């Protein structure tokens, strides 16, 4: 029984190390969730940017028309300002696309973290088993001392 307890104790030590790794994975999962929320905002920016691109195309056509017609010069100025905003929105859209790719990676990290949490719960049970097997080991150690004394007495 003492040998079996020692083996259980070794398994419990390994489970404790897994628990440490699971804890670190949980922290990474928290960061991944925050990153996913940021990515969701980036996706909304990306949709706005798509609309801005269409506005930019229209304003470019308006600019050509206003060059021919002096009465449309005021409208052309406003269109030019919109066009500048559209260019900035296009740059944001590029960044949003990169953020979406990172978000996909974050989701995969979150799934791994979920598995780590389950490992962590198993590890907690293993720790309790380890404590019990340690007590059993101490008890069996005392039994061994009694057996040696009993052998000497018999001799």
ChimeraX attribute file (.defattr): number of C-alpha atoms within 10 A of each C-alpha:
attribute: neighborCount
match mode: 1-to-1
recipient: residues
	/A:1	10
	/A:2	17
	/A:3	10
	/A:4	12
	/A:5	20
	/A:6	16
	/A:7	14
	/A:8	19
	/A:9	21
	/A:10	14
	/A:11	16
	/A:12	22
	/A:13	16
	/A:14	14
	/A:15	21
	/A:16	20
	/A:17	12
	/A:18	16
	/A:19	23
	/A:20	12
	/A:21	15
	/A:22	23
	/A:23	16
	/A:24	12
	/A:25	21
	/A:26	20
	/A:27	11
	/A:28	15
	/A:29	23
	/A:30	13
	/A:31	14
	/A:32	21
	/A:33	16
	/A:34	12
	/A:35	16
	/A:36	21
	/A:37	12
	/A:38	15
	/A:39	22
	/A:40	15
	/A:41	13
	/A:42	22
	/A:43	18
	/A:44	12
	/A:45	18
	/A:46	22
	/A:47	13
	/A:48	16
	/A:49	23
	/A:50	15
	/A:51	13
	/A:52	21
	/A:53	20
	/A:54	13
	/A:55	16
	/A:56	22
	/A:57	13
	/A:58	14
	/A:59	22
	/A:60	17
	/A:61	12
	/A:62	18
	/A:63	21
	/A:64	11
	/A:65	14
	/A:66	18
	/A:67	12
	/A:68	10
	/A:69	11
	/A:70	10
	/A:71	10
	/A:72	14
	/A:73	16
	/A:74	11
	/A:75	13
	/A:76	22
	/A:77	15
	/A:78	12
	/A:79	21
	/A:80	17
	/A:81	12
	/A:82	19
	/A:83	22
	/A:84	13
	/A:85	16
	/A:86	23
	/A:87	15
	/A:88	14
	/A:89	21
	/A:90	21
	/A:91	12
	/A:92	16
	/A:93	22
	/A:94	13
	/A:95	15
	/A:96	23
	/A:97	16
	/A:98	12
	/A:99	20
	/A:100	19
	/A:101	11
	/A:102	15
	/A:103	22
	/A:104	13
	/A:105	13
	/A:106	21
	/A:107	16
	/A:108	12
	/A:109	18
	/A:110	21
	/A:111	11
	/A:112	15
	/A:113	22
	/A:114	15
	/A:115	13
	/A:116	21
	/A:117	18
	/A:118	12
	/A:119	17
	/A:120	23
	/A:121	13
	/A:122	15
	/A:123	23
	/A:124	15
	/A:125	13
	/A:126	21
	/A:127	20
	/A:128	12
	/A:129	17
	/A:130	23
	/A:131	14
	/A:132	14
	/A:133	22
	/A:134	17
	/A:135	13
	/A:136	17
	/A:137	19
	/A:138	13
	/A:139	12
	/A:140	16
	/A:141	13
	/A:142	11
	/A:143	13
	/A:144	13
	/A:145	11
	/A:146	12
	/A:147	12
	/A:148	11
	/A:149	12
	/A:150	11
	/A:151	10
	/A:152	9
	/A:153	8
	/A:154	7
	/A:155	6
